[in-house]
Amino acid sequence: MLATLLTSILLLSLPALILYGESRVRLISWLSPAFFCYAIGILIGNLFPISEASNQIVLNASVVLAIPLLLFSANVRHWLRLARTTVISYLLYLLSLTCSILIAYYFFQELLNEPIHAAAMAGSVYSGGTANMGAVKIALGASEQLFGEMNLSDLMLSGIYLLVILSGLHRLLLRIMPAFPQTDSSDQETSREDARNEFASLLVPEQLRQVLGSLALSIGMVGLMAGLSWLIWKDLAEIPLLIGITLGGLGLSFLPGIRQYAGTYETGEYLFLMFCVSVGMLVDIQLLFEGTAIMIGFMACVLYGGVLLHTILGMLFRLDADTVLITNVAGVFGPPFIGPVSKVLGNREIIITGLTLSVINLAIGNLLGLFFYWLLGGT
């Protein structure tokens, strides 16, 4: 009972403390609140007993409630003008992932017990997510040991990549790639200092009423989509649920009254910071060192090789740094991490790109995994 109470208090309050320190501690501002939420969550989860039940509730609820909130204030019409760049970046990511998988398969096929299964499952997890990798594992009859080794290796390697993103990769990319083309409209994203002021202003009664109203709208939308999912599939199907709340959030953003609600984006950001703390609490540092070295090498070749090649191709095609980064974040991490990364980028407009690509990835991840299996001669 005490662990449940303390876990809930930490998950709710830690993002507020970190945001409060952002304007007072330069290191927090430089590395980003998302980085500190993730890192402190890791420390708490490994040093103190936590309530797994409370943590799982916050983990799931924070994601599904945050996505509509982030999209309510989206400028879809402006994003459509950038859709060509998004499509190019996404196709380059799929090409890069294919190349990295083929290279990794070539070098590691003699060292892995199930090389074709491993390649197919790696393709599904980095074009969709862990759920896609699990589905491909079942479809191909891969072993539980292979799935466990790949899942553990992915946890370690993607966690390292996330820390790199949150701690300054964007600043490095801006030295070699164009900046994101900002809009001149009133929806243009605010500076980091303005964002801090907006968080503080959420407690003003008039804005607080609008925040609570938008939060209630988000809860209602999630409830509606969950009900439809249960009615149609007799289960809370992850992919249809994410597609539903994403399309619903985008649809409501066309209504001026909802798009102009104060604090919707900031509230969604806060929920994603709670998610970062929650995810950090799940990371078992001891387990990170128990993975098979060969599998770690294979997965590193796929993940880091694909991201590196995608970045190089983005440079050659003169794509902006934000679009390139959010594209591979959508592939590697999926919807939950689009919010924290967009905050690090200081770019609200990139949210639509990231969530759209994430949903597409979740929808086609299984197909891509099976494609890699067929491509490498699986029968």
N, C-alpha and C positions, 0 to 999 in steps of 0.2 A: 504493500500500500504506500509506504514512504517512498520507495523507488519510483512508483507511478507518479506520485505528486511532484517529486523533484524533477523527474524527466520532463513532465508537462511544463513546469515553470521554466526550466532551462530552454526548452524549445520555443516557448512564447516570448521570453524576455531577452535571450542572448542577442538576437538580431538588433533589438532596440539599443542595447548597450554598445554594440559595435558601431551602429550608425551614429550614436552620440559621440563616440570617440573619434569618428572619421574626421570631424572638423577640428579636432584638438590634437590628434596624433598623426604626424605626417606619414608614418609607415603604413597606417591603415588606409589612408587615402591613396598612397602610391601602389600598394599591393591589392587593394579593393576589399570592401566588406565581405564579398562572397568568399574570397580566399581565407579570411580569418574565420568565418563561420564554418567552413569546411575543415580547416586545420584544428580549430578548437573542438569541433565535434569529434574528430579523430582522437584527440587527447582525452576527452571526457569518456568516450566509449571504451577506451583501453585502460583507463585508470580507475574508473568508478562503475559500480553496478547500475544499470539502467533498466527501465521497463521496456521490453521489446514490444509489448502490445501497444503502449502509448506511442512509442516511436513509429511503429508501422502505421498507426492511424494518422499521425501528422504527416508522415511521408506520402501517403496516398492522397489525403485531403488537400494538402498544400499545393500539389501539382494540378489537380483537376480544377480547383477553385481559382488558381492563379492565371491559368491560360485564358479564360474569358475576360478577366479583369485587364490583362495586358492588351487584349485585342479591342476592347470597347473604345479606346481612344485612337485606334489605328486609322491612318489615312490610306485607305485601300487604293483610291484613285491615283495617288502619287506612286504607290508601290507598283502599280501596273505599268507605269512608265519605266520601271527598272526591271521588269520581268525578263527582258532579253538577257541582261547580265546574269540574272539568277539561273536561267536555263543553261547558259554557257558554262557557268561555274559548276552546276550540278552534273552536267554531262562530262566535264573534265574530271570531276571527283569519281564518277563511276569508271571512267577510263583508267584513272590512277589506281583505284582499288583493284581493278582487274589485273593491271600490270604487276602490282605488288604481290598479289596472290600467286600469279604465275611464277614470279621470281622466287618467292618463298617456297613454293611447291618444288621448284627445280632444285633448290639447295638442300631442302630438308626431307625430300620424299624417301630417302634411304634410311633416315634416322627416326621417322615417326612410324608408329604401329598402324595407323589408319590415315595415310596421307591425303587420300581423296576426300574422305569424310571431314578431315581437319580443314582442308581448303574450302569445302562447301560451307561448313559451319562458320568459318572465319568470314567468308563473304556475306553470310546472312547477318552476323552480329554487327558488322561495320557498315552494312547497308540498311539495317533495321534496328535490332536490339537483342537483348538476352532472350526474350520470349521467342523471337524468330529463330535464334540459334537452337533453342529447345525444340521447336517445331520441326526444324530440319533434321535434328538429331533423331527424333522419333520416326520421321518419314524415311530416313536412310538406314535406320537400325544401328546407329553408331553406339559405342559402348558408354556406360556411365562414367568410366574412368576418363575417357577422352573428354567428355563434356565437363567433368570436374576440373581437369587440368586446364582446359581452355578458358573456363569461366574464371578460375583463379588468376591465370595469367592476364586475362583481359582486365580484371579488377586492378591488378597492380600497375599494368602499363598505361591504361586509360587514366588511372588516378594520378600518375606522374604527369601525363600530358595535361590533365586538368589544372594541376598546380602550376605548370609552365604557362598555360593560358591566363590564369588568374593573376600571375605575378609579373606580367610584362611582355608577353609575346606580341601583343598588338602594337606596342610602341616600336618593337623591332621591325615588324612587317611594314609599318608606315615609312620606314627609311628606304624600303626597296619597292614599294607598291603605292599606287595612287590612293588618296583618301576617298572616303565615301562621298558621293555627290549629295550634299545637303539641300533640302528644299528651302525656298524663301518664304514659305507660308507660315501662318501663325502656329502650325503644328510642328514646326521645327524643334528638335529635341533640345532640352535645356542643358546648361552646363552642369558640371558636378556640384558647384556651389549652389546653383539654383535648385538642384535636386535635393540638397540637404535642407534648404529652406522649405521646400514643398513637403518634405516629411514632417517637419516641425509644425507646419500650418494645418496638418490633418486634424489636429485637436480643436481647431476653431469650430464652434457649433454648426455653422452653416455648411462648412465642408464636411464635417463629421457626419451630418445627416446624409449628404450625397454619397459618402464612402459606404455608409451602412446600407443605403439603398442599392448601390451597385453590387455590394457583397451579397445582399439578399437575392438580387437578380442572378448573380453567378451561381449561388446555391440552388436556386430554382431551375436554372438551365441544366446543371449537373444532375439534379434529381430527375428531371424530365428525360434526359438522355439515358441515364441509368435505368429508369423504368422501361423505356423503349427497348433497351438492350436485353433486359430480363424478359420482356414480353416476347421478343422475337427469337432470342437465342437461349433463353432459360438460364442465362448467366450474365455476369458483368464482363462482356467481351471487350478487351482492352482497345483493340484497333478501332472498332466502330464507335466506342465511347469517345476516344480522342478525336476522331474525325468529326463526330457530332458536335462536341463542345467547341472545336476550332471553327467549324462552319457557322455555328450559332453566334459565337463571339464576333466573327467577321460580319455576319449579317446585321447584328445590332449596331455595329460601328457606323453603318450608313444612316442611322437615325441621329440627327444633330443633338437632340436632347440628351441622349445617352453618351454620345462621343464627347460631349462637353462636361460630363460629370467630373467634378474635382476629385483628384486623388485616386482615380481608379488604377492608373499605371503604377503609382507608388505603393498602393496596397498589394497589387500583384507582385511587385518586387519584394515586398516584405515577406510575403508567403514563400517566395522562392529562396529567400535567405533562411527561413525556417527549414525549408527542404535541404539546403546545404548542410545545416547543422545535423539534421536527421540522417542524411547519407553518411556524413563523417562518423557518426556514432556507430554505424554498421561496419566500418572498416576494421578488420582484425589485423593489426600489424604483424602478429606472429604468423598468421596464415600466409601473409605476403611472401614469406621467405621459404615456404614449403612447396612451392611449385616446381615442376620439372624444368631444368635448365634448357633442355632442347625445345620444349613447348614455349617457354618464354621467348627464346630466340626466334622461333617461327612466328609467333604472334607479334613480336616487336618488328619483324621484317614487314609483315602485312600492315600493321597500324602506322608505324613511323615512316615506312617507305611510301605508303599511300599518301599520307599527309604531306610529306616532303615533295613528292612528285606533283601533287595537286597544287602546291604553292608555286612550284617552278612554272608549271603550265599557266597558272593564273598571272604570273609576271609576264610571260610571253604574250598572253592575250590582253594584257593591260587591264586586268580586272582590279577592282579596288580591294583593299586589305580587309574591310569589314565583311564583304560578301564572300570572299574566299574562306575566311576564318569561320563564319557562321555556317557555311556549307559543310565543312568537314566536322564541325561540332554537331550538326544535325545528324550526320552519318555515324559518328563515333558514340555520341551520348544520347541522342534523341530529344524529345520535347522537354523533359525536366530541366535541362541545363541551358536552354535557350535564354531564359530570363536572366540568370546570373551572368552569363557571358555578354549579353546585350548591355547590361549595366557596366561591365568592365570596358566595353567598347564606347560607352557613353552615347549609345545610338538606339533610340526607340524605334525608328523606322525599320530596323533590321529584324525586329521581332516577327513580323509577318513572314519574311523570307525563311527564317529559321523554323518556325512552327509549320509552315507549309511543306517545306522539305522533310521535316521530321515525320509528318503524317504520311507523306508519300513513301518514305523509307519504310515505315512500319507496315504499310500496305503491300509493298513489293519485296520486302526482305526475304520472305520464304521463296519467292520465285527466283530471285537472284542466287540464293544459296543452291537451289536445284540446278540452275543454269551452270554454275561453276562445277558442280558434280558431273553434269553431262559433258561439259567442255573438256574435262580432264579424263574422260573415258570411263566414268562410272556406269555400272549397269544395274 
